Amino acid sequence: MKTLPEVTKHAKQQMGKAVENTHRELATIRSGKATTNLLDTVKVDAYGQQMPLNQVASVSAPEAQLLIVQPWDKGLLGAVEKGIMTADLGLNPSNDGNIIRVPLPPLTEERRKELVKVVRKLAEEGKIAIRHARSEAIANVKKVEHVSEDDKHRTDGDIQKLHDEAIKEVSDLVTAKEEEIMEV
């Protein structure tokens, strides 16, 4: 059986993971500037299986509107190019035989609004994970034996504080990402 501090510690870890995951997901959403994280979700058919792009190539952002992808195995150029096209990121890569250039077209107002909706959806998923961690922790607090009701109540309050901090962190990430996307 867990102790109250163990329950609190576990809840804090779960909420931290939810915030970190939301942060990682938001980093893959395109704003006005080129970022190597933009291609994190791209999968490439390599060596008979689907592999993440960062395991078969290096990605760099030499300019604000350009990404350069350099596969470590030249034989994968076509597969990497196809992977970027099919990733539904609205990008048109061009292959020169050695590297793949991925120019980033300027975002339209309509596309920016769509991206903001995607950001809000990802944030809501993060908040749901945080709420789930809270309710799981509170259920575990009730199961702890040989502890006073006051201690259980105090632990519930601590878990609620962790929850509120995590939710605020996600909200701050969303606000920053929305500003970044809407910035022209």
Secondary structure, 3 states (H helix, E strand, C coil): CCCHHHHHHHHHHHHHHHHHHHHHHHHCCCCCCCCHHHHCCCEEEECCEEEEHHHCEEEEEEECCEEEEEECCHHHHHHHHHHHHHCCCCCCCEECCCCEEEECCCCCHHHHHHHHHHHHHHHHHHHHHHHHHHHHHHHHHHHCCCCCHHHHHHHHHHHHHHHHHHHHHHHHHHHHHHHHHHCC
